[in-house]
Amino acid sequence: MGPMLVAMGKLSPADLNAILAMQKKQGLRFGDAALHLGLVSADDINAILAEQFAYTQTPAASSKLDHRLSALFQPDSNQAEALRSLRSELMLRYFNPQPQRAVALVSTEDAERTALTTANLAISFAQLGLRTLLIDSNLRAPQLNRLFHLPEHAPGLSDWIAERTSVAPSAIEQVRSLWVLPAGTRAPNPQELLASKHYQERVNPLIQQFDITLINTAPMDSNRDAQLVAAQAGAALLIARQHVTHTKALLAISSRFRELGVRLLGTALLG
């Protein structure tokens, strides 16, 4: 820990020697000795621990990322623990062994909750150190820009498919191993774009560059964009809201996906 703090400019060599002397004299851990001498802050220690254990540090309260990203801002919460359980199930049942890489998350309603769940799950995978790509395929009502504080009119998936511009996923600085490809410009023809050969030609090679790809989709209560995306991904996880989502609607989606050869990985029930 000491050399890392020196390399970061948080400690001088003289500070390091003083900490080591106190550590030896009083039998303290290095971090406790450094804090006792007032040479570093608790945030400095937490940052180093996160680096040593390859874990994502909780951002500062001033972070512009959406604070509803519980996997990031409330890692000890029940929500975050539920996400880790879901992550483990998906790892065991689908992503291990490779080459399965992509999953579309599909709901019957509520674009915002669907995107938030998909984003939190992507963060949870990234916290394992897996190169994780999060794609927003909701071309009708893009959701991920606001969650990750990306420019509202940033080019994204729609622009790339339509060959309007070249686009690369954005690395999320506060979440190591996470990249986001936003939906891009709202297009007048989302189904045509998602069904086009350009979608396959661009997205499929991109997916191969990552360990995990999660795709946020538009709710299926008013359109069928999600089934196009799920068919291309090859697998889907359904998202349902307790006391809100109708069983009949879930059964209809399940039946349709099976007809299309989409592998259903289960249903995540949100409270």
C-alpha positions in Angstrom: 0.0 0.0 0.0 2.8 2.4 0.9 4.6 2.4 -2.5 1.3 2.8 -4.3 0.5 5.9 -2.2 3.9 7.3 -2.9 3.5 6.6 -6.6 0.1 8.5 -6.5 1.8 11.5 -4.9 -0.2 11.1 -1.7 2.9 10.4 0.4 6.5 11.4 0.3 9.3 9.0 1.1 9.7 10.7 4.5 6.0 10.2 5.1 6.3 6.6 4.3 9.2 6.1 6.7 7.2 7.8 9.5 4.2 5.6 8.9 6.4 2.4 8.9 8.0 3.5 12.2 4.6 4.0 13.9 3.4 0.8 12.4 6.3 -1.1 13.9 6.2 0.7 17.3 2.4 0.4 17.9 1.6 -2.7 15.9 -0.9 -1.0 13.7 -1.9 -1.8 10.2 -0.3 0.5 7.6 -3.5 2.3 6.8 -4.4 2.9 10.4 -1.0 4.3 11.1 -1.2 6.6 8.1 -4.6 7.8 9.2 -3.4 8.4 12.8 -0.6 10.6 11.5 -3.0 12.5 9.4 -1.0 11.9 6.2 -3.8 10.4 4.1 -7.6 10.4 4.1 -10.0 7.5 4.4 -10.8 8.0 0.7 -7.1 7.5 -0.1 -7.0 4.2 1.8 -10.3 3.0 0.2 -9.0 3.9 -3.3 -5.8 1.8 -2.8 -7.8 -1.1 -1.4 -10.1 -1.0 -4.4 -7.0 -1.0 -6.6 -5.4 -3.9 -4.8 -8.5 -6.1 -4.8 -9.5 -5.0 -8.3 -12.9 -3.7 -7.0 -14.8 -0.7 -8.1 -14.6 2.1 -5.5 -17.9 3.8 -4.5 -18.0 7.2 -6.3 -18.1 10.4 -4.3 -21.5 11.8 -3.5 -20.8 14.6 -6.0 -20.6 12.0 -8.8 -22.8 12.8 -11.8 -23.7 9.2 -12.4 -27.3 8.4 -11.5 -27.3 7.5 -7.7 -30.0 4.9 -8.4 -27.2 2.7 -9.7 -27.3 0.7 -6.5 -24.6 -1.8 -7.5 -22.2 1.2 -7.5 -23.5 3.6 -4.9 -25.0 1.1 -2.4 -22.9 -2.0 -2.7 -24.0 -3.3 0.7 -27.7 -2.9 0.0 -30.2 -5.7 -0.5 -30.7 -4.6 -4.1 -27.0 -4.9 -4.8 -26.9 -8.4 -3.1 -29.8 -9.5 -5.3 -28.0 -8.3 -8.4 -24.9 -10.3 -7.4 -27.1 -13.4 -6.9 -28.6 -12.9 -10.4 -25.1 -12.4 -11.8 -24.0 -15.7 -10.3 -27.0 -17.5 -11.7 -26.3 -16.1 -15.2 -22.6 -17.0 -14.9 -23.3 -20.6 -13.9 -26.2 -21.2 -16.3 -25.2 -19.2 -19.4 -21.9 -17.3 -19.6 -19.7 -20.2 -18.4 -18.4 -21.8 -20.4 -17.9 -19.3 -23.3 -18.7 -18.6 -26.2 -22.0 -17.3 -25.0 -21.5 -13.5 -24.6 -24.7 -11.6 -25.1 -28.1 -11.3 -23.4 -31.0 -9.1 -24.1 -33.0 -7.9 -21.1 -36.7 -7.7 -22.0 -39.8 -6.4 -20.2 -43.4 -5.8 -21.1 -43.5 -2.3 -19.6 -41.5 0.5 -17.9 -38.5 1.5 -20.1 -36.8 3.3 -17.2 -36.9 0.4 -14.7 -35.7 -2.0 -17.4 -32.7 0.2 -18.2 -31.9 0.7 -14.6 -31.9 -3.0 -13.9 -29.8 -3.7 -17.0 -27.3 -1.0 -16.0 -27.0 -2.2 -12.5 -26.5 -5.8 -13.7 -23.8 -4.6 -16.1 -22.0 -2.8 -13.3 -22.2 -6.0 -11.2 -20.5 -8.0 -14.0 -17.8 -5.3 -14.5 -17.0 -5.5 -10.7 -15.8 -9.0 -11.4 -13.2 -7.5 -13.7 -15.0 -8.9 -16.8 -14.9 -6.6 -19.8 -18.6 -5.7 -20.0 -20.4 -3.9 -22.7 -23.8 -2.3 -22.1 -25.8 -1.5 -25.3 -29.0 0.7 -25.4 -31.1 -0.7 -28.2 -34.2 1.3 -27.1 -34.0 3.6 -30.1 -37.4 5.1 -29.4 -36.7 6.4 -25.9 -33.0 6.1 -25.0 -32.3 5.6 -21.4 -28.6 5.0 -20.7 -27.3 8.5 -21.4 -29.0 9.9 -18.3 -27.9 7.1 -16.1 -24.2 7.4 -17.0 -24.1 11.2 -17.6 -23.4 10.8 -21.3 -24.2 13.8 -23.6 -27.9 13.7 -24.5 -27.3 13.9 -28.3 -24.2 11.7 -28.4 -24.1 9.5 -31.5 -24.7 5.9 -30.8 -26.2 2.6 -32.0 -28.8 4.1 -34.4 -26.2 6.4 -36.1 -23.8 3.5 -36.4 -26.3 1.2 -38.0 -27.5 3.9 -40.4 -23.9 4.6 -41.3 -24.2 8.2 -40.3 -20.9 8.1 -38.4 -18.4 5.8 -36.8 -19.1 5.1 -33.1 -17.2 3.4 -30.3 -18.5 2.5 -26.9 -17.7 5.0 -24.1 -15.6 3.7 -21.2 -17.1 4.6 -17.8 -14.3 6.1 -15.8 -15.9 5.3 -12.4 -16.5 1.7 -13.3 -13.5 -0.2 -14.4 -14.2 -2.8 -17.2 -17.5 -1.2 -18.2 -18.2 0.4 -21.6 -21.6 1.8 -22.8 -22.9 2.2 -26.3 -25.8 4.6 -26.1 -28.9 4.5 -28.4 -27.9 7.5 -30.4 -30.1 9.8 -32.4 -33.8 9.0 -32.2 -34.6 7.4 -35.6 -38.0 7.4 -37.4 -37.5 3.7 -38.3 -36.2 1.8 -35.3 -37.5 -1.6 -36.3 -36.0 -1.4 -39.8 -32.6 -0.5 -38.3 -32.6 -3.3 -35.7 -33.7 -5.8 -38.4 -31.1 -4.7 -40.9 -28.0 -6.5 -41.9 -26.0 -3.5 -40.7 -27.0 -4.2 -37.1 -25.6 -7.7 -37.3 -22.5 -6.6 -39.2 -21.6 -4.0 -36.6 -22.9 -5.4 -33.3 -21.8 -9.0 -33.6 -18.1 -8.3 -34.1 -18.2 -5.7 -31.3 -19.7 -8.3 -28.9 -16.7 -10.6 -29.6 -14.4 -7.9 -28.0 -16.0 -8.2 -24.6 -16.6 -11.0 -22.0 -20.1 -10.0 -21.3 -22.7 -7.9 -23.3 -26.0 -6.8 -21.9 -28.5 -5.2 -24.2 -31.2 -2.9 -22.9 -34.4 -3.1 -25.0 -37.6 -1.2 -25.5 -40.6 -2.5 -23.6 -42.8 -4.9 -25.6 -46.2 -3.3 -24.6 -46.2 -1.1 -27.7 -43.7 -2.5 -30.2 -41.7 -5.6 -31.1 -38.2 -4.1 -31.2 -37.0 -6.2 -28.3 -37.7 -9.5 -30.1 -35.5 -8.5 -33.0 -32.7 -7.7 -30.6 -33.2 -10.9 -28.6 -33.2 -13.0 -31.7 -29.8 -11.6 -32.7 -28.4 -12.0 -29.2 -29.7 -15.6 -29.0 -30.7 -15.3 -25.3 -33.0 -13.2 -23.2 -33.7 -12.5 -19.6 -37.3 -11.3 -18.8 -37.9 -8.5 -16.3 -41.2 -8.5 -14.4 -42.5 -6.1 -11.8 -44.3 -7.6 -8.8 -48.1 -6.8 -8.8 -47.7 -5.0 -12.1 -46.6 -7.3 -14.8 -49.3 -9.7 -16.1 -48.5 -13.4 -16.2 -50.4 -13.6 -19.5 -48.0 -11.1 -21.1 -44.9 -13.0 -19.9 -46.3 -16.2 -21.3 -46.9 -14.6 -24.6 -43.4 -13.3 -24.8 -41.9 -16.6 -23.7 -43.9 -18.4 -26.4 -42.9 -16.0 -29.1 -39.2 -16.2 -28.1 -39.2 -20.0 -28.2 -40.7 -19.9 -31.7 -37.8 -17.6 -32.7 -35.2 -19.9 -31.1 -34.3 -17.4 -28.4 -33.0 -19.1 -25.2 -34.9 -17.9 -22.2 -32.7 -17.6 -19.1 -35.5 -16.9 -16.7 -37.3 -14.0 -15.2 -36.0 -11.3 -12.8 -38.8 -10.2 -10.5 -38.5 -6.6 -9.3 -40.3 -5.4 -6.1 
